[in-house]
Amino acid sequence: MRIDIWAVPLDAQHREDIFSPEDCTRGLRYHMVEDSFRASLSNFLLRHAASELLGTRTDGVRLTRWCPTCQKLGDHGRPVVLDEQGQPDPRVHLSSSHGGRWVVVAASDVADVGVDVEPCSRPLSSETDPLMLSPSEQDALSQLPAESQGIERLRAWVRKEAVLKATGFGLAVEPSELTVHDDQVVSYPPILSPCLDGGVQLFAVPEIAGHVTALAVLADGPVEIVVHPDL
């Protein structure tokens, strides 16, 4: 099972001229210029990843989002590609994240995927622990040296984000309801059972320096991860 990841730094400003109106509209959801560029680049990379899987032109890919909570297509939720009938194309599974100086997209033609990236410098206060960590995770974190707790808290966050993105629910499910130890998902709420009962695997993506990145794959079996450092 192969998972392709595109990781593109924000200093690739020259790519703005390849953004479609759809990419630019996605960026308008953000007020800060850098955040807007991240969102537009993310939307473009999603279309590019889908075109690579389908063997089509990037400008021929139509994207939308699917929200399992709303049970409909719209402007939020997991990114999906529409087929010629305007229905989600089951041949493409996508996820995206932008944080720090990177935009990251994961794509598969086999299994649902989720990806999350955050800069190592991002501060996460211990005050967030009750909302983010399950009781057993809080206990495990408290056993670590104080100087290690910050980065481990961040790793826990990106792993949970990746899993929740892969399910499509995202933060509609409280992260504290999901328990993850190292690269193993130990427990999860019943609402996620249809997504996770078939197996979930977690991987780090060490190629993205200075950032913590997690990839979730909702399937069992060997996984080959191919990182594309540029277009």
C-alpha positions in Angstrom: 0.0 0.0 0.0 1.6 3.3 -1.1 0.9 6.7 0.4 2.1 9.7 -1.4 2.9 12.9 0.5 3.6 16.3 -1.0 5.5 18.7 1.3 6.0 22.2 0.0 7.5 25.2 1.9 5.8 28.5 2.0 8.8 30.3 0.5 7.7 28.9 -2.9 5.8 32.2 -3.6 6.3 32.0 -7.4 3.6 29.3 -7.5 0.8 31.8 -7.0 0.3 32.1 -10.7 -0.8 28.4 -10.9 -3.7 28.8 -8.5 -7.2 28.3 -9.8 -10.1 30.6 -8.8 -11.1 27.7 -6.5 -7.7 27.7 -4.8 -7.9 31.5 -4.4 -11.4 31.4 -3.0 -10.2 28.8 -0.4 -7.5 31.3 0.7 -10.1 34.1 1.2 -11.4 32.2 4.2 -8.3 33.6 6.1 -7.5 37.2 7.0 -3.7 37.0 7.3 -1.8 36.9 4.0 0.4 34.0 5.0 -2.6 31.9 6.2 -4.4 32.8 3.0 -1.5 31.6 0.9 -1.2 28.4 2.9 -4.9 27.6 2.3 -4.6 28.3 -1.5 -1.5 26.2 -1.8 -3.1 23.4 0.1 -6.1 23.4 -2.2 -3.8 23.4 -5.2 -1.7 20.5 -3.8 -4.9 18.5 -3.2 -5.9 18.9 -6.8 -2.4 18.1 -7.9 -2.3 14.9 -5.8 -5.6 13.8 -7.1 -4.5 14.3 -10.7 -1.4 12.2 -10.1 -3.5 9.3 -8.8 -6.1 9.6 -11.5 -3.7 10.3 -14.4 -5.6 13.5 -15.3 -4.8 17.2 -15.6 -4.8 19.2 -12.4 -7.2 21.8 -13.8 -9.7 19.0 -14.5 -10.0 18.0 -10.8 -13.1 19.2 -8.9 -12.8 19.3 -5.1 -15.3 19.6 -2.4 -15.6 18.5 1.3 -17.6 15.8 3.0 -18.7 16.1 6.6 -19.9 12.9 8.3 -21.6 14.9 11.0 -23.7 16.9 8.5 -23.9 13.9 6.2 -23.5 16.1 3.1 -21.0 17.7 0.8 -20.1 21.3 1.5 -17.3 23.7 2.4 -16.0 21.8 5.5 -14.9 18.3 6.3 -12.6 15.8 4.6 -11.5 16.8 1.0 -13.0 14.7 -1.7 -12.8 14.6 -5.5 -16.0 14.7 -7.5 -16.5 12.3 -10.4 -18.3 13.1 -13.7 -21.6 12.6 -11.9 -20.8 15.0 -9.1 -20.3 12.2 -6.6 -17.3 11.5 -4.4 -14.7 9.5 -6.4 -13.9 6.3 -4.3 -10.5 6.0 -6.1 -9.0 9.0 -4.3 -8.4 9.5 -0.5 -6.9 12.9 0.5 -5.9 14.9 3.5 -4.1 18.2 4.0 -2.5 20.3 6.7 -0.6 23.6 6.9 1.5 24.7 9.8 4.6 26.7 10.3 6.4 27.1 7.0 5.0 23.9 5.4 2.0 22.7 3.5 1.5 19.0 3.5 -0.9 16.8 1.5 -1.3 13.0 1.8 -3.0 10.9 -1.0 -3.9 7.3 -1.4 -5.9 5.2 -3.9 -6.5 2.5 -1.3 -7.3 3.8 2.2 -8.5 6.9 4.0 -5.6 9.0 5.2 -5.1 11.9 7.6 -2.1 14.2 8.0 -1.1 16.9 10.4 1.9 19.2 10.7 2.9 21.7 13.4 6.1 23.6 14.0 8.2 22.3 17.0 8.1 25.9 18.3 4.4 25.9 18.7 3.6 26.3 22.4 1.0 23.9 23.9 0.1 24.8 27.5 -0.6 22.1 30.0 -3.9 23.8 30.6 -5.1 22.2 27.3 -4.4 18.6 28.6 -7.9 17.9 29.9 -9.4 18.9 26.5 -6.7 17.1 24.5 -5.5 14.1 26.4 -7.3 11.2 27.9 -6.7 10.4 31.6 -4.2 7.7 30.8 -2.3 10.0 28.4 -2.2 12.7 31.0 -0.7 10.2 33.5 1.9 9.0 31.0 2.9 12.6 30.2 3.3 13.5 33.9 5.8 10.7 34.2 8.2 12.3 31.7 10.9 14.8 32.5 9.5 18.4 32.5 11.8 19.4 29.6 10.3 16.6 27.4 6.6 17.2 28.1 6.2 20.1 25.6 7.3 18.2 22.5 5.5 15.0 23.6 2.3 17.0 24.1 2.7 18.4 20.5 3.3 14.9 19.2 0.1 13.7 20.9 -1.8 16.5 19.3 -0.6 15.9 15.7 -1.2 12.2 16.0 -4.8 12.7 17.2 -5.4 15.4 14.5 -4.2 13.0 11.8 -6.5 10.2 13.0 -9.5 12.4 13.4 -8.9 13.9 9.9 -8.7 10.4 8.4 -12.1 9.6 9.9 -13.5 12.8 8.4 -14.9 13.9 11.8 -11.9 16.2 12.7 -12.4 18.2 15.9 -16.2 17.4 15.9 -14.9 14.6 18.1 -13.1 15.7 21.3 -9.5 14.7 21.1 -9.6 13.6 24.8 -12.0 10.8 23.7 -9.2 9.2 21.7 -6.3 7.5 23.4 -3.0 7.2 21.5 0.2 5.8 23.0 3.3 6.1 20.8 2.1 4.9 17.3 -0.9 2.9 18.6 -4.5 4.0 18.8 -5.5 2.3 22.1 -9.2 3.4 22.4 -11.7 5.6 20.7 -15.4 6.5 21.1 -18.2 4.4 19.4 -18.8 7.1 16.8 -15.4 6.3 15.3 -15.8 2.5 15.3 -17.0 2.3 11.7 -13.8 4.1 10.6 -11.2 2.6 13.0 -12.4 -1.0 13.6 -10.8 -2.1 10.4 -7.3 -0.9 11.5 -5.4 2.3 11.9 -1.7 2.9 11.5 0.3 6.0 12.6 3.6 7.2 11.1 5.9 10.1 11.6 7.2 12.0 8.5 10.8 13.0 9.6 11.7 14.6 6.3 9.9 17.8 7.3 12.6 19.4 9.5 11.7 21.6 12.5 8.1 20.3 12.5 6.2 17.4 14.0 4.2 15.5 11.4 1.9 12.5 11.7 0.3 10.4 9.0 -2.7 8.2 9.8 -3.7 5.3 7.5 -7.0 3.6 8.1 -6.0 0.1 6.9 -3.8 -2.8 8.0 -0.9 -4.1 6.0 2.5 -2.9 4.9 2.7 0.8 4.0 5.2 2.5 1.7 5.4 6.3 2.2 6.8 8.3 -0.7 7.5 12.0 0.1 7.7 14.4 -2.8 9.7 17.5 -1.6 8.4 19.6 -4.4 6.1 19.7 -7.5 
